[in-house]
């Protein structure tokens, strides 16, 4: 009984941590995305490239969803959620670092 309780506490800790990461990720994304075209325009990025940047997310989602589904079947739900959260967080951080990229 005590071991089951410890496992449940660990599962809840992982779930709360993942939910917090996802919440922070979506907050950052929501705060940054509306201003990105203006910021990119100041750096001389053409509107076509801004379109490419914003189209990358849905295109990669469409292309990677079947692969992620296969991976989640072999890795398990927890690991695949953790991997997805880390990958999305890294993508958001790279999105933030766009201002440091020079032509």
C-alpha positions in Angstrom: 0.0 0.0 0.0 2.8 2.4 0.9 4.6 1.7 -2.4 1.4 2.4 -4.3 1.0 5.7 -2.6 4.6 6.7 -3.4 4.0 5.8 -7.1 0.8 7.8 -7.1 2.6 10.8 -5.6 5.4 10.6 -8.2 2.8 10.3 -11.0 1.1 13.4 -9.7 4.4 15.3 -9.4 5.2 14.4 -13.0 1.8 15.4 -14.2 1.8 18.8 -12.4 5.3 19.5 -13.7 4.3 18.7 -17.3 1.1 20.8 -16.9 3.1 23.7 -15.6 5.6 23.5 -18.4 2.9 23.4 -21.0 1.1 26.3 -19.4 4.3 28.4 -19.4 5.0 27.4 -22.9 1.6 28.5 -24.2 1.8 31.7 -22.2 5.1 32.6 -23.7 3.9 31.7 -27.2 0.8 33.8 -26.8 2.7 36.8 -25.6 5.4 36.6 -28.3 3.6 35.6 -31.5 1.5 38.7 -32.0 4.5 40.9 -32.0 6.9 38.7 -34.0 6.0 40.0 -37.5 6.6 43.6 -36.3 9.9 42.6 -34.7 11.0 40.6 -37.7 10.1 43.5 -40.1 12.4 45.8 -38.1 15.2 43.4 -38.7 14.5 43.4 -42.4 12.9 40.0 -42.7 10.5 40.0 -45.7 6.9 39.1 -45.3 7.4 35.9 -47.3 9.9 34.7 -44.7 7.6 35.7 -41.9 5.0 33.5 -43.6 7.4 30.6 -43.8 8.3 31.0 -40.1 4.7 30.9 -39.0 3.8 28.1 -41.5 6.6 25.9 -40.1 4.6 25.0 -37.0 1.4 23.6 -38.7 3.4 21.9 -41.4 5.7 20.2 -39.0 2.7 19.2 -36.9 1.1 17.6 -39.9 4.3 15.8 -40.9 5.4 14.6 -37.5 2.0 13.5 -35.9 2.2 10.0 -37.4 5.8 9.6 -36.3 5.0 10.8 -32.8 2.0 8.5 -32.6 4.2 5.5 -33.4 6.8 6.7 -30.9 4.3 7.1 -28.1 3.2 3.5 -28.6 6.7 2.3 -28.0 7.9 4.9 -25.5 4.8 5.1 -23.4 2.6 8.1 -22.5 4.7 9.6 -19.8 8.0 9.6 -21.8 6.3 10.8 -25.0 4.6 13.7 -23.1 7.9 14.7 -21.5 9.7 14.5 -24.8 7.0 16.5 -26.5 7.1 19.2 -23.8 10.8 19.5 -23.9 10.8 19.7 -27.7 8.1 22.3 -27.7 9.9 24.3 -25.0 13.1 24.2 -27.1 11.2 25.4 -30.1 9.8 28.3 -28.2 13.2 29.2 -26.9 14.6 29.1 -30.5 11.8 31.3 -31.5 12.8 33.8 -28.9 16.4 33.8 -30.1 15.4 34.8 -33.6 16.3 38.4 -32.8 20.0 37.4 -32.4 20.2 35.9 -35.9 21.9 38.3 -38.3 21.8 38.1 -42.1 
